[in-house]
Each structure stands twice: as C-alpha cells, then as structure tokens.
Amino acid sequence: MFFKRIKQNLKIKTFLGTSENAVLTQIWVALCVYLVLAYLALPVILIILLARTI
C-alpha cells in the first residue's frame, strides 16, 4: 500500500538530468519531500478526526 500511494502521488513530470545518478537523486528528493509533507499533515488529520468524534 505504501508504494502504491507513493507511485500515485509522487509527481515527477520531467527529469533535470539524464544520468542514472541524476534521476535517482531527483526521485529520492521527491520521496523525501513527500514524506515530510505527509508527516506535517498528520497532526492536522488527527485534529480533524478528533473533532468529528466530539
């Protein structure tokens, strides 16, 4: 499930470099940004869920 969400949500339209290292670096950076944004959104999601139960 984790990789399915990453594959659907990781939007890399064009690659800035053509070497294997450049492509892998861009994928890793996009993955890190996605994970940081998901981590930052977690408290907001929890607040919304708690608000619905009250």
C-alpha positions, 0 to 999 in steps of 0.5 A: 500500500505504501508504494502504491500511494507513493507511485500515485502521488509522487509527481515527477513530470520531467527529469533535470538530468539524464544520468542514472545518478541524476534521476535517482537523486531527483526521485529520492528528493521527491520521496523525501519531500513527500514524506515530510509533507505527509508527516506535517499533515498528520497532526492536522488529520488527527485534529480533524478526526478528533473533532468529528468524534466530539 
